[in-house]
Amino acid sequence: MNLSNKQKQFLKAKAHELKPVVLLGGNGLTEGVMSEVDLALNHHELIKVKVPSIDREEKIAIMDAIVRESKAQKVQVIGHILVLFRPSDDKKIQLPRG
């Protein structure tokens, strides 16, 4: 599923008020962090993940790995915050038509 620009704009507006629900710690991207991302996406569909990293290349690699492993859509990246969307079975967020 690819998001259209209209759908991304809609999700960005919804994500604006959200706080990060998953914060990466000093251990980086672990199996526990990925399970938390998966649980949060199942529950909320739209989440923010905070990836604090000094090295820009490392931060991008971690964010790409989170997107790939979670099978979610990357909506936006602002600084150290990654916004992800993955629709659940009960479709809590109704996307506008693309």
C-alpha positions in Angstrom: 0.0 0.0 0.0 1.4 3.3 -1.0 0.0 6.6 0.4 -0.9 9.4 -1.9 0.2 12.9 -1.1 -3.3 13.8 0.0 -3.3 10.8 2.4 0.1 11.8 3.8 -1.0 15.3 4.4 -4.1 14.0 6.2 -1.9 11.7 8.4 0.7 14.5 9.1 -2.1 16.7 10.4 -3.4 13.9 12.6 0.1 13.1 13.9 0.9 16.7 14.8 -0.8 16.4 18.2 0.7 13.0 19.0 3.6 12.4 21.4 6.2 9.7 20.6 5.0 6.4 22.0 8.3 4.5 21.4 11.6 5.9 22.4 14.9 4.2 21.4 17.4 3.9 24.2 21.1 3.4 24.4 20.9 -0.1 23.1 19.5 1.1 19.8 17.1 -1.0 17.7 16.4 -4.2 19.7 13.9 -7.0 19.4 12.0 -5.5 22.3 11.8 -2.1 20.6 10.4 -3.7 17.5 7.8 -5.5 19.4 6.8 -2.2 21.1 6.5 -0.6 17.7 4.4 -3.5 16.4 2.1 -3.3 19.4 1.7 0.4 19.2 0.9 0.2 15.4 -1.7 -2.5 16.1 -3.3 -0.4 18.8 -3.0 3.2 17.3 -2.3 2.8 13.6 -0.5 6.1 13.6 2.5 6.5 15.9 5.6 8.6 16.4 9.0 6.9 17.2 11.9 9.0 18.7 15.3 7.9 17.4 18.0 9.9 19.2 21.3 9.5 17.4 24.3 11.7 17.0 25.3 10.2 13.6 22.9 11.1 10.8 23.6 8.0 8.7 23.0 5.7 11.7 19.7 7.5 12.4 18.6 7.1 8.8 19.6 3.4 8.8 17.6 2.7 12.1 14.5 4.5 10.7 14.7 2.5 7.5 15.0 -0.7 9.4 12.0 0.2 11.6 9.9 0.9 8.5 11.0 -2.3 6.8 10.6 -4.6 9.8 7.2 -3.1 10.9 5.8 -3.2 7.4 4.4 0.3 8.0 4.4 3.3 5.8 6.7 6.2 6.6 4.6 9.3 6.7 7.2 11.8 7.8 10.5 12.4 9.5 11.2 15.6 11.4 14.6 15.6 13.2 14.7 12.6 15.4 11.0 11.8 15.1 9.6 9.2 12.7 5.9 9.1 12.0 4.6 5.7 10.9 1.2 4.5 9.7 -0.1 0.9 9.4 -3.8 0.2 9.1 -5.2 -2.4 11.5 -8.0 -4.8 10.8 -10.6 -2.5 12.4 -9.4 0.6 10.4 -9.5 3.2 13.2 -8.3 6.0 10.8 -10.3 6.5 7.7 -8.0 7.8 5.0 -9.3 10.2 2.3 -9.4 8.7 -1.2 -6.1 9.1 -2.9 
